[in-house]
Each structure stands twice: as C-alpha cells, then as structure tokens.
Amino acid sequence: MSTDVTAKTPAPAPPGKEGAATGDGMLQLMLDGMRRNMRQYGMLFALGLIVVLFAVWTDGDLLLPRNVSNLVLQNSYILILAIGMMLVIIAGHIDLSVGSLTAFVGAVGAVLMVSHDIAWPLALVLCLAIGAAAGALQGFFIAYLGIPSFIVTLAGMLLFRGLTEIFLEGQTIGPFPEGLQKVANSFLPEVGPETNYHNLTLLLGLAVIAFVVLQEVRDRKRQQEFALDVLPAKLFLLKLVALSAAVLTVTMLLASYKGTPIVLLILGVLVVGFGYVMRNAVIGRHIYAIGGNLPAAKLSGVKDKKVTFLVFLNMGMLAALAGLVFAARFNAASPKAGLNFELEAIAASFIGGASMSGGVGTVLGAIIGGLVLGVLNNGMNLVGIGTDWQQVIKGLVLLAAVGFDVWNKRKVGS
C-alpha cells in the first residue's frame, strides 16, 4: 500500500508585496540592532545632538577650529581620569581621591622641578611612580584588607589634599620647564609643502579612519565566528560612514588651526591601549568578571584581589599623569588644583555607559561621556550661561544618563 503525499507550497505573494515584506524585515532587523546597541550608541547620538544644538545656538562658534583645539586642551586631564575611573567602576568600585591626588602630584612635580631644578623627564617618571604607589596603597587596603573603596578613597581624598597644602605651604609654585609645558599646550610640528592645512594632522586623521574601519570589520568578523549578534549589514555600513565622517570632521577642524595637540596623541595612545586590554587581554576580562559577578569570578579562578589591586594602581598612575598635564597647562601648581575632578571623572564614566553595579562600560564610553561634559561646559560658556545654571544642567544630564541606563536594563530584562 502506498500513500501519495502532496507537498503544500505557500501561495506566491501578490505583485509588489514580496519586496515590501523584505524591506519591512530589513527595517525590523535594523531597529532590533539599534535597540540591542542603544546602551552603546545612545550617548554617542546624544553627543552629536549636543554639538549640533550649541553649534546653532552659538552661530557656529562652537565648531571654530580654534575652539575645537581649546576644547581638547581644556578637557584632556578629565578624559585621562575618566579612562582610569571607568576601569574602577567596571570592577565594582569607586575612587573619590583622584582630584586630590592630581593636586598632590602636581605639587610634588613643582617642588622637584621648580624648587630643586630636577630635569623634567626624570621628575615626570618620579611623579608617575608616586601616583602608582599612592594608588597601590589604596588598592592594598581595598583588595587585601577588605575595606570598602568608598571609605579608603574618601580618606585618601582628605590625606592627599592635606599633603598638597603641606608641600606647597599654601603657595602657588611655578613656572614649569618649557619642555613639560609643550606636552600640555603645544601641537605637532608642520611638515611637508605649505598648504592651507596642517599636513601631518591630515595624514594622522586618514590613518585613524583606516584603523577604525579595520577594527570595526575585524570585531564584526570575530562576533560572527562565535555566533554572536551583529548589526545588520546596512546598519553596520552606516555606522562606518558615520564614524569616518566624525573623524574626518575633527581632523579638518584641527588641521585648519595649529594641528594636532600633543596631549591628544597621549589620549589616543591611552584609548587604544586600554581599549585593547579591556577587549582582548585576560586582565580586562577579569575586570569585567569581578564587577559583573564576583562570586562566579572567584569560582572561575579569577584572582579578584590582585585584579582590584592593579586597577587602583593604574588609577593612581593615570591621576598622576592628569595632575602633571593640568599643572603644566596652567604653568603652576596650586593648593586648590583638582577640585571636583573626581566628580567630573565619575560623571563622565556614568554618562558614557558605566553601570553602578559594575561589570559594564567601555574605555571609548568614558571618552564620550567626558566629551559630553566638555561640550556642555564650553557651549554654555559661549552662550553666557552662569556657573550656577551650568551645575544644574550637568546634574540633570547625569541624572538623565543614569535614568536611561536603568530604563534600558529594565526594557531588555522584560
């Protein structure tokens, strides 16, 4: 006995409907991709909107080449601190001492270079070592003695602020050597034929665009190899175009003035270096692990105490670097230097996507958060908004960023 089985085929779509269905499906994929990556790209969109808003509000003054260069120079030390603070927050901790530590290192540097005529390269190395030692001391109390980071770094904030007063004896010391001043204030030299733009900056910008595109393509291929969700092809191409356009715009603006600031190169090295460590190195994965789920990380063999110790050592060294950049930019070490720097760095990290519970955040996110604050400060100064209302607006921006983070997590969880 045989059975005749007839396969049922779906009825063909009406003319014109198949293309529409395909288009709707692609649109849905794009929307799903954006929704999954809203946490990562939300503040990048917000930064673009803020730039456009103040560019219109200031009649284009915000995007003048000179102002863009000043924006980089004025916020360089906060961005350096934000990188280290992002790692601390990802690990599930907080550091309230970085503002006082920047002031203390600046004071020590002034005493070494100005009062004792020590060569600035040697003084730079000594100051970085002092910052690393201060961070390691705090990391020891937190990691190995189990004292909460809030308490340890609060004590450090008071301690380093007092030591700054003692070293400077209540006075402002300067000026710093010319070589160190150039690190914080100067630009790359002019090379090549005489044009209307800074040639070296143009070449550097093209190299950055190529690096960004190759890195994004490589990351996408790796995610596909591990069967992870990736952006749809059209949305990914749009992302590459947007990133390239942003880098090209900044490159042209900088090249139209004096070129690339030296401190921007330092920031670039830090971003690339720490970004690689957090994405690819074992220590980076361990930082995410202890911040995301400490008991599970311990069971997996992660040496949480050692990782925490290294995170705070790194924060101390970056605070020392920021302190030297700040002191060299203003050509003096002051007892009141570094006030509220820790709050700016913490705000930049949370605006850039860090989570209060730890385990979430990126180095690039810290830079985006710092730029959001920097553009807000610069734009509000240009339009004449008083410092009182500036504090109110920045507070609301921070609250909105954290509120968006909480809403997004609940949305994804549901």
C-alpha positions as CSV (number, residue, x, y, z in Angstrom):
1,M,0.0,0.0,0.0
2,S,1.4,3.4,-0.9
3,T,0.5,6.8,0.3
4,D,0.5,9.8,-2.0
5,V,1.8,12.8,-0.1
6,T,1.4,16.1,-1.8
7,A,3.7,18.9,-0.6
8,K,1.9,22.1,0.1
9,T,3.7,25.2,-1.1
10,P,2.8,28.7,0.1
11,A,0.9,30.8,-2.3
12,P,3.0,33.3,-4.1
13,A,3.0,36.9,-2.8
14,P,1.0,39.4,-4.7
15,P,3.0,41.5,-7.1
16,G,4.9,44.2,-5.2
17,K,4.3,42.6,-1.8
18,E,7.4,40.5,-1.7
19,G,9.7,43.4,-2.0
20,A,7.7,45.3,0.7
21,A,7.9,42.3,3.0
22,T,11.7,42.1,2.5
23,G,12.0,45.8,3.2
24,D,9.9,45.6,6.3
25,G,12.0,42.7,7.5
26,M,15.3,44.6,6.9
27,L,13.8,47.6,8.7
28,Q,12.9,45.4,11.7
29,L,16.4,43.9,11.8
30,M,17.9,47.4,11.8
31,L,15.5,48.5,14.6
32,D,16.3,45.4,16.6
33,G,20.1,46.0,16.1
34,M,19.7,49.6,17.2
35,R,17.7,48.5,20.2
36,R,20.2,46.0,21.3
37,N,23.0,48.5,21.0
38,M,21.2,51.5,22.3
39,R,23.2,51.4,25.5
40,Q,26.4,51.5,23.5
41,Y,25.4,54.2,21.0
42,G,22.9,56.2,22.9
43,M,25.3,58.7,24.4
44,L,27.2,59.0,21.0
45,F,23.9,60.2,19.5
46,A,23.4,62.5,22.4
47,L,26.9,64.0,22.0
48,G,26.1,64.6,18.3
49,L,22.8,66.3,19.2
50,I,24.5,68.5,21.9
51,V,27.2,69.5,19.4
52,V,24.5,70.5,16.8
53,L,22.5,72.3,19.4
54,F,25.3,74.5,20.6
55,A,26.7,75.0,17.1
56,V,23.4,76.5,16.1
57,W,23.0,78.4,19.4
58,T,26.5,80.0,19.2
59,D,26.2,80.7,15.4
60,G,28.9,78.3,14.7
61,D,31.4,79.5,17.3
62,L,31.5,76.1,18.9
63,L,32.9,74.5,15.8
64,L,35.5,77.1,15.0
65,P,38.9,75.4,14.6
66,R,40.5,77.4,17.5
67,N,37.6,76.5,19.8
68,V,37.8,72.8,19.0
69,S,41.5,72.8,19.8
70,N,40.9,74.5,23.1
71,L,38.1,72.0,23.8
72,V,40.7,69.2,23.6
73,L,43.3,71.0,25.7
74,Q,40.8,72.1,28.4
75,N,39.4,68.6,28.9
76,S,42.4,66.5,28.4
77,Y,43.1,65.8,32.1
78,I,39.4,64.9,32.8
79,L,39.5,62.5,29.9
80,I,42.6,60.9,31.3
81,L,41.0,60.5,34.7
82,A,37.8,59.2,33.1
83,I,39.7,56.3,31.5
84,G,41.0,55.1,34.8
85,M,37.7,55.8,36.6
86,M,35.8,53.7,34.1
87,L,38.0,50.7,34.9
88,V,37.5,51.2,38.6
89,I,33.7,51.4,38.2
90,I,33.6,48.3,35.9
91,A,35.4,46.5,38.7
92,G,32.6,47.5,41.0
93,H,34.4,50.2,43.0
94,I,34.7,53.9,43.2
95,D,37.6,56.3,43.7
96,L,37.0,59.7,45.4
97,S,40.7,60.6,45.8
98,V,41.7,61.3,42.2
99,G,41.1,65.0,42.3
100,S,43.3,65.4,45.5
101,L,45.9,63.0,44.1
102,T,46.2,65.1,40.9
103,A,46.8,68.2,43.0
104,F,49.3,66.3,45.2
105,V,51.3,65.0,42.2
106,G,51.3,68.5,40.6
107,A,52.6,69.9,43.9
108,V,55.4,67.3,44.1
109,G,56.3,67.9,40.5
110,A,56.5,71.7,41.2
111,V,58.8,71.2,44.2
112,L,61.0,68.8,42.2
113,M,61.3,70.8,39.0
114,V,61.0,74.4,40.2
115,S,62.4,74.4,43.7
116,H,65.1,71.7,43.2
117,D,65.8,72.1,39.4
118,I,65.4,68.4,38.7
119,A,65.2,67.7,34.9
120,W,61.5,67.4,33.9
121,P,61.8,63.9,32.2
122,L,63.2,62.5,35.5
123,A,60.6,64.4,37.6
124,L,57.9,63.1,35.3
125,V,58.9,59.5,35.9
126,L,59.2,60.1,39.6
127,C,55.7,61.7,39.7
128,L,54.2,58.7,37.8
129,A,55.8,56.4,40.3
130,I,54.4,58.4,43.2
131,G,50.9,58.2,41.7
132,A,51.2,54.5,41.2
133,A,52.4,54.0,44.7
134,A,49.5,56.0,46.1
135,G,47.1,54.0,44.0
136,A,48.7,50.8,45.1
137,L,48.4,51.8,48.8
138,Q,44.7,52.4,48.4
139,G,44.4,49.2,46.4
140,F,46.0,47.2,49.1
141,F,43.6,48.4,51.8
142,I,40.6,47.7,49.5
143,A,41.7,44.4,48.0
144,Y,43.6,42.7,50.8
145,L,42.1,44.2,53.9
146,G,38.6,44.3,52.6
147,I,37.9,48.0,53.5
148,P,35.2,49.4,51.1
149,S,36.6,51.6,48.3
150,F,34.3,54.5,49.2
151,I,35.9,54.7,52.7
152,V,39.5,54.2,51.6
153,T,39.4,56.7,48.8
154,L,37.5,59.2,50.9
155,A,40.3,59.0,53.4
156,G,42.8,59.3,50.5
157,M,40.9,62.5,49.3
158,L,41.5,64.1,52.7
159,L,45.0,62.8,53.0
160,F,46.3,63.9,49.6
161,R,44.6,67.3,49.9
162,G,46.4,67.9,53.2
163,L,49.7,66.8,51.8
164,T,49.3,69.2,48.9
165,E,48.9,72.1,51.3
166,I,52.0,70.9,53.2
167,F,54.2,70.6,50.1
168,L,53.2,73.9,48.7
169,E,53.0,75.7,52.1
170,G,49.8,77.3,50.9
171,Q,51.5,79.0,48.0
172,T,51.3,78.6,44.2
173,I,54.6,77.4,42.6
174,G,55.7,77.9,39.0
175,P,56.6,78.3,36.2
176,F,57.3,74.8,35.0
177,P,60.0,73.9,32.5
178,E,59.3,74.7,28.9
179,G,59.6,71.0,27.8
180,L,56.7,69.9,30.1
181,Q,54.6,72.9,29.1
182,K,54.9,71.8,25.5
183,V,53.5,68.4,26.4
184,A,50.3,70.0,27.7
185,N,50.0,73.0,25.3
186,S,51.9,72.5,22.1
187,F,51.0,70.9,18.7
188,L,52.6,68.6,16.2
189,P,55.2,70.4,14.0
190,E,54.5,71.5,10.4
191,V,55.9,69.2,7.8
192,G,55.7,68.9,4.0
193,P,54.7,71.5,1.5
194,E,52.9,74.7,2.5
195,T,49.2,74.3,2.3
196,N,46.1,75.8,4.0
197,Y,46.0,72.8,6.3
198,H,48.3,71.0,8.8
199,N,49.7,68.2,6.7
200,L,50.7,65.9,9.5
201,T,47.2,66.2,11.1
202,L,45.6,65.2,7.7
203,L,47.8,62.1,7.4
204,L,47.1,61.2,11.0
205,G,43.4,61.6,10.5
206,L,43.4,59.3,7.5
207,A,45.3,56.7,9.5
208,V,42.8,56.9,12.3
209,I,39.9,56.4,9.8
210,A,41.6,53.3,8.3
211,F,42.3,52.0,11.8
212,V,38.7,52.5,13.0
213,V,37.3,50.8,9.9
214,L,39.6,47.8,10.0
215,Q,39.0,47.4,13.8
216,E,35.2,47.5,13.3
217,V,35.3,45.0,10.5
218,R,37.6,42.7,12.5
219,D,35.4,42.9,15.5
220,R,32.3,42.1,13.4
221,K,34.0,39.0,11.9
222,R,35.0,37.8,15.3
223,Q,31.5,38.2,16.6
224,Q,30.1,36.2,13.6
225,E,32.6,33.4,14.2
226,F,31.3,33.0,17.7
227,A,27.7,33.2,16.5
228,L,27.1,36.4,18.4
229,D,24.5,39.0,17.4
230,V,25.9,41.7,15.0
231,L,24.4,44.7,13.4
232,P,22.7,44.2,10.0
233,A,25.0,44.9,7.1
234,K,23.3,48.2,6.1
235,L,23.3,49.5,9.7
236,F,26.9,48.4,10.1
237,L,27.9,50.3,6.9
238,L,26.0,53.3,8.1
239,K,28.0,53.1,11.4
240,L,31.3,53.0,9.5
241,V,30.3,56.0,7.4
242,A,29.2,58.0,10.5
243,L,32.4,57.2,12.4
244,S,34.6,58.1,9.4
245,A,32.7,61.3,8.8
246,A,33.1,62.3,12.5
247,V,36.9,61.6,12.5
248,L,37.3,63.4,9.2
249,T,35.4,66.5,10.5
250,V,37.5,66.7,13.6
251,T,40.6,66.2,11.5
252,M,39.8,69.1,9.2
253,L,38.9,71.4,12.1
254,L,42.2,70.6,13.8
255,A,44.2,70.9,10.6
256,S,42.6,74.3,9.9
257,Y,44.2,75.7,13.1
258,K,47.5,74.6,14.5
259,G,47.2,70.9,14.0
260,T,47.0,68.0,16.5
261,P,47.7,68.8,20.2
262,I,50.4,66.7,21.7
263,V,48.1,65.8,24.6
264,L,45.6,64.4,22.0
265,L,48.2,61.9,20.9
266,I,48.7,60.9,24.5
267,L,44.9,60.4,24.9
268,G,44.8,58.4,21.6
269,V,47.5,56.0,22.9
270,L,45.7,55.6,26.2
271,V,42.4,54.9,24.5
272,V,43.8,52.4,22.0
273,G,45.9,50.7,24.7
274,F,43.3,50.4,27.4
275,G,40.6,49.6,24.8
276,Y,42.7,46.7,23.6
277,V,43.4,45.5,27.2
278,M,39.7,45.6,28.1
279,R,38.6,43.8,24.9
280,N,41.3,41.2,24.3
281,A,43.6,40.8,27.3
282,V,42.9,38.4,30.2
283,I,43.2,41.1,32.8
284,G,40.5,43.1,31.0
285,R,38.1,40.1,31.0
286,H,38.8,39.6,34.7
287,I,38.0,43.2,35.5
288,Y,34.6,42.7,33.8
289,A,34.1,39.4,35.6
290,I,34.7,40.7,39.2
291,G,32.5,43.7,38.6
292,G,29.7,41.7,36.9
293,N,29.6,38.7,39.3
294,L,32.3,38.5,42.0
295,P,31.3,35.0,43.4
296,A,31.2,33.5,40.0
297,A,34.5,35.1,39.1
298,K,36.1,33.6,42.2
299,L,34.7,30.1,41.4
300,S,36.2,30.5,37.9
301,G,39.7,31.1,39.3
302,V,39.9,34.8,38.9
303,K,42.4,36.4,41.4
304,D,40.0,39.2,42.4
305,K,42.3,40.7,45.0
306,K,45.2,41.0,42.5
307,V,42.9,42.5,39.8
308,T,41.4,45.1,42.2
309,F,44.9,46.0,43.4
310,L,46.1,46.6,39.8
311,V,43.0,48.6,38.9
312,F,43.7,51.1,41.7
313,L,47.4,51.1,41.0
314,N,46.6,52.1,37.4
315,M,44.1,54.7,38.6
316,G,46.8,56.3,40.7
317,M,49.3,56.4,37.8
318,L,46.7,58.0,35.5
319,A,45.8,60.5,38.2
320,A,49.5,61.4,38.4
321,L,49.6,61.9,34.6
322,A,46.5,64.1,34.7
323,G,48.0,66.1,37.5
324,L,51.1,66.9,35.6
325,V,49.1,67.8,32.4
326,F,46.9,70.1,34.4
327,A,49.8,71.8,36.2
328,A,51.8,72.2,33.0
329,R,48.8,73.6,31.2
330,F,48.3,76.3,33.8
331,N,52.1,76.6,34.3
332,A,51.7,76.4,38.1
333,A,50.9,74.1,41.0
334,S,48.2,75.4,43.3
335,P,46.8,74.1,46.6
336,K,43.3,74.3,45.1
337,A,44.0,72.4,42.0
338,G,42.0,69.3,41.2
339,L,38.8,70.4,43.0
340,N,35.8,68.3,41.9
341,F,37.9,66.4,39.3
342,E,36.8,63.1,40.9
343,L,33.2,64.1,40.4
344,E,33.8,65.1,36.7
345,A,35.5,61.7,36.1
346,I,32.8,59.7,37.8
347,A,30.1,61.7,35.9
348,A,31.9,61.1,32.6
349,S,32.0,57.3,33.3
350,F,28.3,57.0,34.1
351,I,27.3,59.3,31.2
352,G,29.5,57.1,29.0
353,G,27.7,53.9,29.9
354,A,29.1,52.6,33.1
355,S,26.7,50.8,35.5
356,M,26.6,51.4,39.2
357,S,26.5,47.7,39.8
358,G,29.8,47.2,37.9
359,G,30.7,44.9,35.0
360,V,29.6,47.2,32.3
361,G,31.3,50.0,30.4
362,T,34.0,50.8,27.7
363,V,37.0,53.0,27.5
364,L,35.5,54.7,24.5
365,G,32.4,55.3,26.5
366,A,34.4,57.2,29.1
367,I,35.8,59.5,26.4
368,I,32.3,60.1,25.0
369,G,31.0,60.9,28.5
370,G,33.9,63.3,29.1
371,L,33.3,65.0,25.8
372,V,29.6,65.4,26.6
373,L,30.5,67.3,29.7
374,G,33.3,69.2,27.9
375,V,31.0,70.3,25.1
376,L,28.3,71.3,27.7
377,N,30.8,73.4,29.6
378,N,32.3,75.0,26.5
379,G,28.9,75.7,24.9
380,M,27.3,77.1,28.0
381,N,30.3,79.4,28.5
382,L,30.0,80.6,24.9
383,V,26.3,81.5,25.2
384,G,26.8,83.2,28.6
385,I,25.1,80.7,30.9
386,G,26.2,81.3,34.5
387,T,28.1,78.7,36.5
388,D,25.1,78.2,38.8
389,W,22.9,77.1,36.0
390,Q,25.7,75.1,34.4
391,Q,25.9,72.9,37.6
392,V,22.1,72.4,37.4
393,I,22.2,71.4,33.7
394,K,25.1,69.0,34.2
395,G,23.4,67.4,37.2
396,L,20.2,66.9,35.1
397,V,22.3,65.4,32.2
398,L,23.9,62.9,34.7
399,L,20.6,62.0,36.1
400,A,19.1,61.5,32.7
401,A,22.0,59.3,31.6
402,V,21.7,57.0,34.6
403,G,17.9,57.0,34.4
404,F,18.2,56.0,30.7
405,D,20.6,53.2,31.8
406,V,18.1,51.9,34.4
407,W,15.2,52.1,31.9
408,N,17.2,50.3,29.2
409,K,18.1,47.4,31.5
410,R,14.5,47.0,32.6
411,K,13.4,47.1,28.9
412,V,15.9,44.4,28.0
413,G,15.0,42.3,31.0
414,S,11.3,42.4,30.2
